[in-house]
Amino acid sequence: MNQGKIWLVVKPTVGLPLFLGGVAVIALSVHAAILTHTDWYPGYMNGNQKAKAAAMVAPAAMAPAAAPAAAAPAAVDKKGK
């Protein structure tokens, strides 16, 4: 552990609960932000099919266009011929 000397300054009985508490606060704040700043997530969690479909379509719509088939390299068999 490259930061092991911190425990010479801060007791583990104080530092570990503070660290884990900080992680919990950050995680809860991120989840709260998702719940309050999106309109599709609450419907998705309640089983709304329309919200599920919208959540699945959005990433696909943002994908880059596929390269033309003529530009793809030729397939090579396992022997390299």
PDB file of N, CA, C and O in Angstrom, chain B, residues numbered from 101:
ATOM      1  N   MET B 101       0.861  -1.169   0.000  1.00  0.00           N
ATOM      2  CA  MET B 101       0.000   0.000   0.000  1.00  0.00           C
ATOM      3  C   MET B 101       0.904   1.228   0.000  1.00  0.00           C
ATOM      4  O   MET B 101       1.703   1.404   0.920  1.00  0.00           O
ATOM      5  N   ASN B 102       0.791   2.067  -1.003  1.00  0.00           N
ATOM      6  CA  ASN B 102       1.678   3.215  -1.118  1.00  0.00           C
ATOM      7  C   ASN B 102       1.278   4.369  -0.205  1.00  0.00           C
ATOM      8  O   ASN B 102       2.075   5.286  -0.008  1.00  0.00           O
ATOM      9  N   GLN B 103       0.082   4.354   0.353  1.00  0.00           N
ATOM     10  CA  GLN B 103      -0.360   5.423   1.258  1.00  0.00           C
ATOM     11  C   GLN B 103      -0.496   4.899   2.683  1.00  0.00           C
ATOM     12  O   GLN B 103      -1.293   5.421   3.462  1.00  0.00           O
ATOM     13  N   GLY B 104       0.270   3.880   3.027  1.00  0.00           N
ATOM     14  CA  GLY B 104       0.158   3.247   4.336  1.00  0.00           C
ATOM     15  C   GLY B 104       0.539   4.155   5.494  1.00  0.00           C
ATOM     16  O   GLY B 104       0.091   3.925   6.617  1.00  0.00           O
ATOM     17  N   LYS B 105       1.345   5.171   5.258  1.00  0.00           N
ATOM     18  CA  LYS B 105       1.781   6.057   6.342  1.00  0.00           C
ATOM     19  C   LYS B 105       0.672   6.959   6.855  1.00  0.00           C
ATOM     20  O   LYS B 105       0.826   7.582   7.905  1.00  0.00           O
ATOM     21  N   ILE B 106      -0.447   7.045   6.136  1.00  0.00           N
ATOM     22  CA  ILE B 106      -1.550   7.876   6.599  1.00  0.00           C
ATOM     23  C   ILE B 106      -2.059   7.387   7.941  1.00  0.00           C
ATOM     24  O   ILE B 106      -2.548   8.179   8.747  1.00  0.00           O
ATOM     25  N   TRP B 107      -1.949   6.075   8.193  1.00  0.00           N
ATOM     26  CA  TRP B 107      -2.469   5.514   9.441  1.00  0.00           C
ATOM     27  C   TRP B 107      -1.572   5.843  10.629  1.00  0.00           C
ATOM     28  O   TRP B 107      -1.932   5.552  11.769  1.00  0.00           O
ATOM     29  N   LEU B 108      -0.409   6.445  10.380  1.00  0.00           N
ATOM     30  CA  LEU B 108       0.408   6.960  11.479  1.00  0.00           C
ATOM     31  C   LEU B 108      -0.128   8.298  11.971  1.00  0.00           C
ATOM     32  O   LEU B 108       0.154   8.708  13.097  1.00  0.00           O
ATOM     33  N   VAL B 109      -0.907   8.983  11.121  1.00  0.00           N
ATOM     34  CA  VAL B 109      -1.465  10.289  11.459  1.00  0.00           C
ATOM     35  C   VAL B 109      -2.926  10.166  11.878  1.00  0.00           C
ATOM     36  O   VAL B 109      -3.362  10.789  12.846  1.00  0.00           O
ATOM     37  N   VAL B 110      -3.682   9.346  11.130  1.00  0.00           N
ATOM     38  CA  VAL B 110      -5.114   9.165  11.386  1.00  0.00           C
ATOM     39  C   VAL B 110      -5.336   7.736  11.859  1.00  0.00           C
ATOM     40  O   VAL B 110      -4.884   6.789  11.215  1.00  0.00           O
ATOM     41  N   LYS B 111      -6.027   7.578  12.978  1.00  0.00           N
ATOM     42  CA  LYS B 111      -6.302   6.243  13.489  1.00  0.00           C
ATOM     43  C   LYS B 111      -7.270   5.532  12.543  1.00  0.00           C
ATOM     44  O   LYS B 111      -8.215   6.150  12.054  1.00  0.00           O
ATOM     45  N   PRO B 112      -7.049   4.245  12.279  1.00  0.00           N
ATOM     46  CA  PRO B 112      -7.965   3.511  11.398  1.00  0.00           C
ATOM     47  C   PRO B 112      -9.399   3.477  11.915  1.00  0.00           C
ATOM     48  O   PRO B 112     -10.337   3.374  11.124  1.00  0.00           O
ATOM     49  N   THR B 113      -9.583   3.563  13.227  1.00  0.00           N
ATOM     50  CA  THR B 113     -10.943   3.549  13.766  1.00  0.00           C
ATOM     51  C   THR B 113     -11.690   4.834  13.437  1.00  0.00           C
ATOM     52  O   THR B 113     -12.917   4.881  13.530  1.00  0.00           O
ATOM     53  N   VAL B 114     -10.966   5.868  13.057  1.00  0.00           N
ATOM     54  CA  VAL B 114     -11.583   7.129  12.643  1.00  0.00           C
ATOM     55  C   VAL B 114     -11.566   7.249  11.118  1.00  0.00           C
ATOM     56  O   VAL B 114     -12.562   7.646  10.513  1.00  0.00           O
ATOM     57  N   GLY B 115     -10.444   6.908  10.505  1.00  0.00           N
ATOM     58  CA  GLY B 115     -10.267   7.108   9.063  1.00  0.00           C
ATOM     59  C   GLY B 115     -11.123   6.215   8.201  1.00  0.00           C
ATOM     60  O   GLY B 115     -11.693   6.678   7.213  1.00  0.00           O
ATOM     61  N   LEU B 116     -11.231   4.935   8.550  1.00  0.00           N
ATOM     62  CA  LEU B 116     -12.010   4.018   7.725  1.00  0.00           C
ATOM     63  C   LEU B 116     -13.500   4.364   7.711  1.00  0.00           C
ATOM     64  O   LEU B 116     -14.099   4.382   6.636  1.00  0.00           O
ATOM     65  N   PRO B 117     -14.123   4.640   8.862  1.00  0.00           N
ATOM     66  CA  PRO B 117     -15.533   5.048   8.785  1.00  0.00           C
ATOM     67  C   PRO B 117     -15.733   6.353   8.012  1.00  0.00           C
ATOM     68  O   PRO B 117     -16.732   6.503   7.308  1.00  0.00           O
ATOM     69  N   LEU B 118     -14.801   7.292   8.135  1.00  0.00           N
ATOM     70  CA  LEU B 118     -14.918   8.532   7.367  1.00  0.00           C
ATOM     71  C   LEU B 118     -14.808   8.266   5.872  1.00  0.00           C
ATOM     72  O   LEU B 118     -15.569   8.821   5.080  1.00  0.00           O
ATOM     73  N   PHE B 119     -13.862   7.418   5.490  1.00  0.00           N
ATOM     74  CA  PHE B 119     -13.680   7.086   4.084  1.00  0.00           C
ATOM     75  C   PHE B 119     -14.914   6.377   3.521  1.00  0.00           C
ATOM     76  O   PHE B 119     -15.437   6.762   2.475  1.00  0.00           O
ATOM     77  N   LEU B 120     -15.373   5.339   4.226  1.00  0.00           N
ATOM     78  CA  LEU B 120     -16.532   4.590   3.751  1.00  0.00           C
ATOM     79  C   LEU B 120     -17.802   5.447   3.777  1.00  0.00           C
ATOM     80  O   LEU B 120     -18.668   5.301   2.914  1.00  0.00           O
ATOM     81  N   GLY B 121     -17.910   6.324   4.752  1.00  0.00           N
ATOM     82  CA  GLY B 121     -19.045   7.239   4.788  1.00  0.00           C
ATOM     83  C   GLY B 121     -19.023   8.199   3.614  1.00  0.00           C
ATOM     84  O   GLY B 121     -20.065   8.509   3.037  1.00  0.00           O
ATOM     85  N   GLY B 122     -17.829   8.674   3.258  1.00  0.00           N
ATOM     86  CA  GLY B 122     -17.697   9.557   2.095  1.00  0.00           C
ATOM     87  C   GLY B 122     -18.082   8.860   0.804  1.00  0.00           C
ATOM     88  O   GLY B 122     -18.730   9.456  -0.056  1.00  0.00           O
ATOM     89  N   VAL B 123     -17.687   7.603   0.664  1.00  0.00           N
ATOM     90  CA  VAL B 123     -18.060   6.832  -0.521  1.00  0.00           C
ATOM     91  C   VAL B 123     -19.576   6.665  -0.588  1.00  0.00           C
ATOM     92  O   VAL B 123     -20.170   6.791  -1.659  1.00  0.00           O
ATOM     93  N   ALA B 124     -20.194   6.383   0.546  1.00  0.00           N
ATOM     94  CA  ALA B 124     -21.651   6.206   0.584  1.00  0.00           C
ATOM     95  C   ALA B 124     -22.373   7.508   0.230  1.00  0.00           C
ATOM     96  O   ALA B 124     -23.366   7.485  -0.498  1.00  0.00           O
ATOM     97  N   VAL B 125     -21.887   8.629   0.734  1.00  0.00           N
ATOM     98  CA  VAL B 125     -22.515   9.925   0.437  1.00  0.00           C
ATOM     99  C   VAL B 125     -22.405  10.242  -1.048  1.00  0.00           C
ATOM    100  O   VAL B 125     -23.370  10.713  -1.650  1.00  0.00           O
ATOM    101  N   ILE B 126     -21.258   9.993  -1.637  1.00  0.00           N
ATOM    102  CA  ILE B 126     -21.069  10.253  -3.068  1.00  0.00           C
ATOM    103  C   ILE B 126     -21.992   9.358  -3.894  1.00  0.00           C
ATOM    104  O   ILE B 126     -22.632   9.825  -4.836  1.00  0.00           O
ATOM    105  N   ALA B 127     -22.060   8.074  -3.545  1.00  0.00           N
ATOM    106  CA  ALA B 127     -22.908   7.147  -4.299  1.00  0.00           C
ATOM    107  C   ALA B 127     -24.379   7.555  -4.204  1.00  0.00           C
ATOM    108  O   ALA B 127     -25.090   7.552  -5.210  1.00  0.00           O
ATOM    109  N   LEU B 128     -24.830   7.900  -3.018  1.00  0.00           N
ATOM    110  CA  LEU B 128     -26.219   8.309  -2.856  1.00  0.00           C
ATOM    111  C   LEU B 128     -26.519   9.613  -3.593  1.00  0.00           C
ATOM    112  O   LEU B 128     -27.607   9.778  -4.146  1.00  0.00           O
ATOM    113  N   SER B 129     -25.568  10.529  -3.601  1.00  0.00           N
ATOM    114  CA  SER B 129     -25.806  11.791  -4.308  1.00  0.00           C
ATOM    115  C   SER B 129     -25.863  11.583  -5.820  1.00  0.00           C
ATOM    116  O   SER B 129     -26.641  12.251  -6.500  1.00  0.00           O
ATOM    117  N   VAL B 130     -25.061  10.677  -6.353  1.00  0.00           N
ATOM    118  CA  VAL B 130     -25.121  10.377  -7.786  1.00  0.00           C
ATOM    119  C   VAL B 130     -26.459   9.738  -8.139  1.00  0.00           C
ATOM    120  O   VAL B 130     -27.079  10.097  -9.141  1.00  0.00           O
ATOM    121  N   HIS B 131     -26.902   8.792  -7.317  1.00  0.00           N
ATOM    122  CA  HIS B 131     -28.183   8.156  -7.587  1.00  0.00           C
ATOM    123  C   HIS B 131     -29.339   9.151  -7.453  1.00  0.00           C
ATOM    124  O   HIS B 131     -30.284   9.107  -8.241  1.00  0.00           O
ATOM    125  N   ALA B 132     -29.275  10.019  -6.493  1.00  0.00           N
ATOM    126  CA  ALA B 132     -30.322  11.031  -6.336  1.00  0.00           C
ATOM    127  C   ALA B 132     -30.341  11.980  -7.535  1.00  0.00           C
ATOM    128  O   ALA B 132     -31.411  12.380  -7.993  1.00  0.00           O
ATOM    129  N   ALA B 133     -29.169  12.339  -8.040  1.00  0.00           N
ATOM    130  CA  ALA B 133     -29.106  13.216  -9.204  1.00  0.00           C
ATOM    131  C   ALA B 133     -29.718  12.540 -10.428  1.00  0.00           C
ATOM    132  O   ALA B 133     -30.407  13.192 -11.212  1.00  0.00           O
ATOM    133  N   ILE B 134     -29.477  11.251 -10.598  1.00  0.00           N
ATOM    134  CA  ILE B 134     -30.065  10.528 -11.726  1.00  0.00           C
ATOM    135  C   ILE B 134     -31.579  10.505 -11.598  1.00  0.00           C
ATOM    136  O   ILE B 134     -32.292  10.726 -12.577  1.00  0.00           O
ATOM    137  N   LEU B 135     -32.070  10.238 -10.394  1.00  0.00           N
ATOM    138  CA  LEU B 135     -33.520  10.161 -10.199  1.00  0.00           C
ATOM    139  C   LEU B 135     -34.213  11.499 -10.403  1.00  0.00           C
ATOM    140  O   LEU B 135     -35.336  11.543 -10.904  1.00  0.00           O
ATOM    141  N   THR B 136     -33.557  12.590 -10.023  1.00  0.00           N
ATOM    142  CA  THR B 136     -34.206  13.893 -10.100  1.00  0.00           C
ATOM    143  C   THR B 136     -33.980  14.625 -11.417  1.00  0.00           C
ATOM    144  O   THR B 136     -34.726  15.553 -11.732  1.00  0.00           O
ATOM    145  N   HIS B 137     -32.977  14.236 -12.191  1.00  0.00           N
ATOM    146  CA  HIS B 137     -32.659  14.969 -13.416  1.00  0.00           C
ATOM    147  C   HIS B 137     -32.970  14.202 -14.696  1.00  0.00           C
ATOM    148  O   HIS B 137     -32.646  14.680 -15.783  1.00  0.00           O
ATOM    149  N   THR B 138     -33.582  13.042 -14.600  1.00  0.00           N
ATOM    150  CA  THR B 138     -33.996  12.324 -15.800  1.00  0.00           C
ATOM    151  C   THR B 138     -35.497  12.097 -15.741  1.00  0.00           C
ATOM    152  O   THR B 138     -36.085  11.974 -14.667  1.00  0.00           O
ATOM    153  N   ASP B 139     -36.097  12.046 -16.914  1.00  0.00           N
ATOM    154  CA  ASP B 139     -37.532  11.804 -16.942  1.00  0.00           C
ATOM    155  C   ASP B 139     -37.865  10.348 -17.255  1.00  0.00           C
ATOM    156  O   ASP B 139     -38.997   9.918 -17.031  1.00  0.00           O
ATOM    157  N   TRP B 140     -36.908   9.585 -17.766  1.00  0.00           N
ATOM    158  CA  TRP B 140     -37.174   8.199 -18.144  1.00  0.00           C
ATOM    159  C   TRP B 140     -36.856   7.203 -17.043  1.00  0.00           C
ATOM    160  O   TRP B 140     -37.427   6.112 -17.035  1.00  0.00           O
ATOM    161  N   TYR B 141     -35.980   7.530 -16.126  1.00  0.00           N
ATOM    162  CA  TYR B 141     -35.518   6.542 -15.143  1.00  0.00           C
ATOM    163  C   TYR B 141     -36.608   6.078 -14.176  1.00  0.00           C
ATOM    164  O   TYR B 141     -36.717   4.875 -13.937  1.00  0.00           O
ATOM    165  N   PRO B 142     -37.419   6.973 -13.610  1.00  0.00           N
ATOM    166  CA  PRO B 142     -38.473   6.474 -12.711  1.00  0.00           C
ATOM    167  C   PRO B 142     -39.449   5.531 -13.423  1.00  0.00           C
ATOM    168  O   PRO B 142     -39.871   4.531 -12.841  1.00  0.00           O
ATOM    169  N   GLY B 143     -39.809   5.833 -14.663  1.00  0.00           N
ATOM    170  CA  GLY B 143     -40.679   4.945 -15.420  1.00  0.00           C
ATOM    171  C   GLY B 143     -40.014   3.618 -15.708  1.00  0.00           C
ATOM    172  O   GLY B 143     -40.669   2.576 -15.676  1.00  0.00           O
ATOM    173  N   TYR B 144     -38.742   3.639 -15.985  1.00  0.00           N
ATOM    174  CA  TYR B 144     -37.986   2.413 -16.237  1.00  0.00           C
ATOM    175  C   TYR B 144     -37.987   1.518 -15.009  1.00  0.00           C
ATOM    176  O   TYR B 144     -38.170   0.306 -15.121  1.00  0.00           O
ATOM    177  N   MET B 145     -37.785   2.104 -13.848  1.00  0.00           N
ATOM    178  CA  MET B 145     -37.749   1.315 -12.619  1.00  0.00           C
ATOM    179  C   MET B 145     -39.132   0.797 -12.237  1.00  0.00           C
ATOM    180  O   MET B 145     -39.232  -0.204 -11.528  1.00  0.00           O
ATOM    181  N   ASN B 146     -40.192   1.447 -12.683  1.00  0.00           N
ATOM    182  CA  ASN B 146     -41.548   1.000 -12.386  1.00  0.00           C
ATOM    183  C   ASN B 146     -42.081   0.017 -13.428  1.00  0.00           C
ATOM    184  O   ASN B 146     -43.221  -0.433 -13.319  1.00  0.00           O
ATOM    185  N   GLY B 147     -41.288  -0.318 -14.421  1.00  0.00           N
ATOM    186  CA  GLY B 147     -41.692  -1.312 -15.406  1.00  0.00           C
ATOM    187  C   GLY B 147     -42.412  -0.746 -16.606  1.00  0.00           C
ATOM    188  O   GLY B 147     -43.072  -1.496 -17.324  1.00  0.00           O
ATOM    189  N   ASN B 148     -42.313   0.534 -16.850  1.00  0.00           N
ATOM    190  CA  ASN B 148     -42.953   1.147 -17.996  1.00  0.00           C
ATOM    191  C   ASN B 148     -42.227   0.704 -19.267  1.00  0.00           C
ATOM    192  O   ASN B 148     -41.045   1.001 -19.440  1.00  0.00           O
ATOM    193  N   GLN B 149     -42.922   0.003 -20.151  1.00  0.00           N
ATOM    194  CA  GLN B 149     -42.296  -0.518 -21.368  1.00  0.00           C
ATOM    195  C   GLN B 149     -41.814   0.591 -22.288  1.00  0.00           C
ATOM    196  O   GLN B 149     -40.781   0.446 -22.941  1.00  0.00           O
ATOM    197  N   LYS B 150     -42.544   1.696 -22.350  1.00  0.00           N
ATOM    198  CA  LYS B 150     -42.149   2.807 -23.210  1.00  0.00           C
ATOM    199  C   LYS B 150     -40.825   3.400 -22.730  1.00  0.00           C
ATOM    200  O   LYS B 150     -39.965   3.741 -23.543  1.00  0.00           O
ATOM    201  N   ALA B 151     -40.662   3.523 -21.427  1.00  0.00           N
ATOM    202  CA  ALA B 151     -39.415   4.058 -20.889  1.00  0.00           C
ATOM    203  C   ALA B 151     -38.264   3.089 -21.143  1.00  0.00           C
ATOM    204  O   ALA B 151     -37.143   3.518 -21.413  1.00  0.00           O
ATOM    205  N   LYS B 152     -38.531   1.783 -21.060  1.00  0.00           N
ATOM    206  CA  LYS B 152     -37.485   0.799 -21.336  1.00  0.00           C
ATOM    207  C   LYS B 152     -37.049   0.886 -22.792  1.00  0.00           C
ATOM    208  O   LYS B 152     -35.856   0.824 -23.090  1.00  0.00           O
ATOM    209  N   ALA B 153     -37.999   1.028 -23.686  1.00  0.00           N
ATOM    210  CA  ALA B 153     -37.676   1.128 -25.109  1.00  0.00           C
ATOM    211  C   ALA B 153     -36.890   2.396 -25.392  1.00  0.00           C
ATOM    212  O   ALA B 153     -35.944   2.371 -26.181  1.00  0.00           O
ATOM    213  N   ALA B 154     -37.261   3.498 -24.767  1.00  0.00           N
ATOM    214  CA  ALA B 154     -36.546   4.758 -24.978  1.00  0.00           C
ATOM    215  C   ALA B 154     -35.131   4.668 -24.445  1.00  0.00           C
ATOM    216  O   ALA B 154     -34.212   5.241 -25.031  1.00  0.00           O
ATOM    217  N   ALA B 155     -34.941   3.955 -23.338  1.00  0.00           N
ATOM    218  CA  ALA B 155     -33.599   3.814 -22.775  1.00  0.00           C
ATOM    219  C   ALA B 155     -32.720   2.961 -23.671  1.00  0.00           C
ATOM    220  O   ALA B 155     -31.509   3.172 -23.729  1.00  0.00           O
ATOM    221  N   MET B 156     -33.305   2.008 -24.366  1.00  0.00           N
ATOM    222  CA  MET B 156     -32.522   1.135 -25.226  1.00  0.00           C
ATOM    223  C   MET B 156     -32.255   1.764 -26.586  1.00  0.00           C
ATOM    224  O   MET B 156     -31.224   1.469 -27.191  1.00  0.00           O
ATOM    225  N   VAL B 157     -33.131   2.611 -27.085  1.00  0.00           N
ATOM    226  CA  VAL B 157     -32.974   3.217 -28.404  1.00  0.00           C
ATOM    227  C   VAL B 157     -31.987   4.371 -28.374  1.00  0.00           C
ATOM    228  O   VAL B 157     -31.254   4.577 -29.341  1.00  0.00           O
ATOM    229  N   ALA B 158     -31.953   5.114 -27.306  1.00  0.00           N
ATOM    230  CA  ALA B 158     -31.115   6.305 -27.250  1.00  0.00           C
ATOM    231  C   ALA B 158     -29.634   6.006 -27.490  1.00  0.00           C
ATOM    232  O   ALA B 158     -29.028   6.710 -28.298  1.00  0.00           O
ATOM    233  N   PRO B 159     -29.002   5.008 -26.845  1.00  0.00           N
ATOM    234  CA  PRO B 159     -27.591   4.764 -27.123  1.00  0.00           C
ATOM    235  C   PRO B 159     -27.342   4.317 -28.561  1.00  0.00           C
ATOM    236  O   PRO B 159     -26.313   4.666 -29.140  1.00  0.00           O
ATOM    237  N   ALA B 160     -28.263   3.550 -29.150  1.00  0.00           N
ATOM    238  CA  ALA B 160     -28.071   3.082 -30.516  1.00  0.00           C
ATOM    239  C   ALA B 160     -28.159   4.245 -31.504  1.00  0.00           C
ATOM    240  O   ALA B 160     -27.472   4.239 -32.525  1.00  0.00           O
ATOM    241  N   ALA B 161     -28.982   5.223 -31.214  1.00  0.00           N
ATOM    242  CA  ALA B 161     -29.117   6.364 -32.111  1.00  0.00           C
ATOM    243  C   ALA B 161     -27.863   7.222 -32.107  1.00  0.00           C
ATOM    244  O   ALA B 161     -27.609   7.947 -33.069  1.00  0.00           O
ATOM    245  N   MET B 162     -27.087   7.152 -31.057  1.00  0.00           N
ATOM    246  CA  MET B 162     -25.887   7.967 -30.950  1.00  0.00           C
ATOM    247  C   MET B 162     -24.655   7.260 -31.511  1.00  0.00           C
ATOM    248  O   MET B 162     -23.581   7.860 -31.566  1.00  0.00           O
ATOM    249  N   ALA B 163     -24.784   5.996 -31.930  1.00  0.00           N
ATOM    250  CA  ALA B 163     -23.651   5.239 -32.443  1.00  0.00           C
ATOM    251  C   ALA B 163     -23.217   5.800 -33.797  1.00  0.00           C
ATOM    252  O   ALA B 163     -24.057   6.264 -34.568  1.00  0.00           O
ATOM    253  N   PRO B 164     -21.910   5.763 -34.097  1.00  0.00           N
ATOM    254  CA  PRO B 164     -21.447   6.261 -35.398  1.00  0.00           C
ATOM    255  C   PRO B 164     -21.910   5.343 -36.518  1.00  0.00           C
ATOM    256  O   PRO B 164     -22.198   4.168 -36.294  1.00  0.00           O
ATOM    257  N   ALA B 165     -21.978   5.883 -37.710  1.00  0.00           N
ATOM    258  CA  ALA B 165     -22.411   5.112 -38.870  1.00  0.00           C
ATOM    259  C   ALA B 165     -21.395   4.021 -39.180  1.00  0.00           C
ATOM    260  O   ALA B 165     -20.194   4.207 -38.984  1.00  0.00           O
ATOM    261  N   ALA B 166     -21.874   2.902 -39.655  1.00  0.00           N
ATOM    262  CA  ALA B 166     -20.994   1.786 -39.988  1.00  0.00           C
ATOM    263  C   ALA B 166     -20.211   2.092 -41.256  1.00  0.00           C
ATOM    264  O   ALA B 166     -20.684   2.815 -42.133  1.00  0.00           O
ATOM    265  N   ALA B 167     -19.016   1.536 -41.343  1.00  0.00           N
ATOM    266  CA  ALA B 167     -18.182   1.721 -42.525  1.00  0.00           C
ATOM    267  C   ALA B 167     -18.775   0.924 -43.690  1.00  0.00           C
ATOM    268  O   ALA B 167     -19.407  -0.109 -43.466  1.00  0.00           O
ATOM    269  N   PRO B 168     -18.582   1.384 -44.921  1.00  0.00           N
ATOM    270  CA  PRO B 168     -19.093   0.634 -46.077  1.00  0.00           C
ATOM    271  C   PRO B 168     -18.470  -0.750 -46.141  1.00  0.00           C
ATOM    272  O   PRO B 168     -17.327  -0.941 -45.726  1.00  0.00           O
ATOM    273  N   ALA B 169     -19.216  -1.711 -46.657  1.00  0.00           N
ATOM    274  CA  ALA B 169     -18.740  -3.094 -46.716  1.00  0.00           C
ATOM    275  C   ALA B 169     -17.530  -3.223 -47.640  1.00  0.00           C
ATOM    276  O   ALA B 169     -16.668  -4.069 -47.398  1.00  0.00           O
ATOM    277  N   ALA B 170     -17.444  -2.411 -48.687  1.00  0.00           N
ATOM    278  CA  ALA B 170     -16.328  -2.503 -49.626  1.00  0.00           C
ATOM    279  C   ALA B 170     -15.014  -2.087 -48.964  1.00  0.00           C
ATOM    280  O   ALA B 170     -13.945  -2.514 -49.400  1.00  0.00           O
ATOM    281  N   ALA B 171     -15.077  -1.270 -47.931  1.00  0.00           N
ATOM    282  CA  ALA B 171     -13.864  -0.805 -47.282  1.00  0.00           C
ATOM    283  C   ALA B 171     -13.349  -1.795 -46.253  1.00  0.00           C
ATOM    284  O   ALA B 171     -12.245  -1.619 -45.736  1.00  0.00           O
ATOM    285  N   ALA B 172     -14.121  -2.836 -45.940  1.00  0.00           N
ATOM    286  CA  ALA B 172     -13.708  -3.813 -44.928  1.00  0.00           C
ATOM    287  C   ALA B 172     -12.601  -4.691 -45.496  1.00  0.00           C
ATOM    288  O   ALA B 172     -12.653  -5.050 -46.672  1.00  0.00           O
ATOM    289  N   PRO B 173     -11.598  -5.047 -44.691  1.00  0.00           N
ATOM    290  CA  PRO B 173     -10.519  -5.912 -45.180  1.00  0.00           C
ATOM    291  C   PRO B 173     -11.034  -7.322 -45.432  1.00  0.00           C
ATOM    292  O   PRO B 173     -12.021  -7.755 -44.836  1.00  0.00           O
ATOM    293  N   ALA B 174     -10.351  -8.029 -46.322  1.00  0.00           N
ATOM    294  CA  ALA B 174     -10.754  -9.392 -46.649  1.00  0.00           C
ATOM    295  C   ALA B 174     -10.479 -10.308 -45.466  1.00  0.00           C
ATOM    296  O   ALA B 174      -9.520 -10.099 -44.723  1.00  0.00           O
ATOM    297  N   ALA B 175     -11.308 -11.307 -45.293  1.00  0.00           N
ATOM    298  CA  ALA B 175     -11.142 -12.256 -44.189  1.00  0.00           C
ATOM    299  C   ALA B 175      -9.939 -13.141 -44.459  1.00  0.00           C
ATOM    300  O   ALA B 175      -9.676 -13.507 -45.605  1.00  0.00           O
ATOM    301  N   VAL B 176      -9.218 -13.483 -43.421  1.00  0.00           N
ATOM    302  CA  VAL B 176      -8.037 -14.338 -43.526  1.00  0.00           C
ATOM    303  C   VAL B 176      -8.309 -15.604 -42.741  1.00  0.00           C
ATOM    304  O   VAL B 176      -8.754 -15.544 -41.595  1.00  0.00           O
ATOM    305  N   ASP B 177      -8.040 -16.768 -43.358  1.00  0.00           N
ATOM    306  CA  ASP B 177      -8.271 -18.010 -42.618  1.00  0.00           C
ATOM    307  C   ASP B 177      -7.163 -18.208 -41.591  1.00  0.00           C
ATOM    308  O   ASP B 177      -6.221 -17.418 -41.531  1.00  0.00           O
ATOM    309  N   LYS B 178      -7.273 -19.251 -40.791  1.00  0.00           N
ATOM    310  CA  LYS B 178      -6.344 -19.479 -39.678  1.00  0.00           C
ATOM    311  C   LYS B 178      -4.916 -19.734 -40.150  1.00  0.00           C
ATOM    312  O   LYS B 178      -3.975 -19.472 -39.401  1.00  0.00           O
ATOM    313  N   LYS B 179      -4.729 -20.233 -41.362  1.00  0.00           N
ATOM    314  CA  LYS B 179      -3.398 -20.494 -41.867  1.00  0.00           C
ATOM    315  C   LYS B 179      -2.724 -19.244 -42.426  1.00  0.00           C
ATOM    316  O   LYS B 179      -1.537 -19.285 -42.750  1.00  0.00           O
ATOM    317  N   GLY B 180      -3.446 -18.144 -42.546  1.00  0.00           N
ATOM    318  CA  GLY B 180      -2.886 -16.892 -43.025  1.00  0.00           C
ATOM    319  C   GLY B 180      -2.793 -16.788 -44.532  1.00  0.00           C
ATOM    320  O   GLY B 180      -2.041 -15.957 -45.040  1.00  0.00           O
ATOM    321  N   LYS B 181      -3.530 -17.603 -45.261  1.00  0.00           N
ATOM    322  CA  LYS B 181      -3.475 -17.573 -46.723  1.00  0.00           C
ATOM    323  C   LYS B 181      -4.402 -16.537 -47.280  1.00  0.00           C
ATOM    324  O   LYS B 181      -4.485 -16.373 -48.497  1.00  0.00           O
TER     325      LYS B 181
END
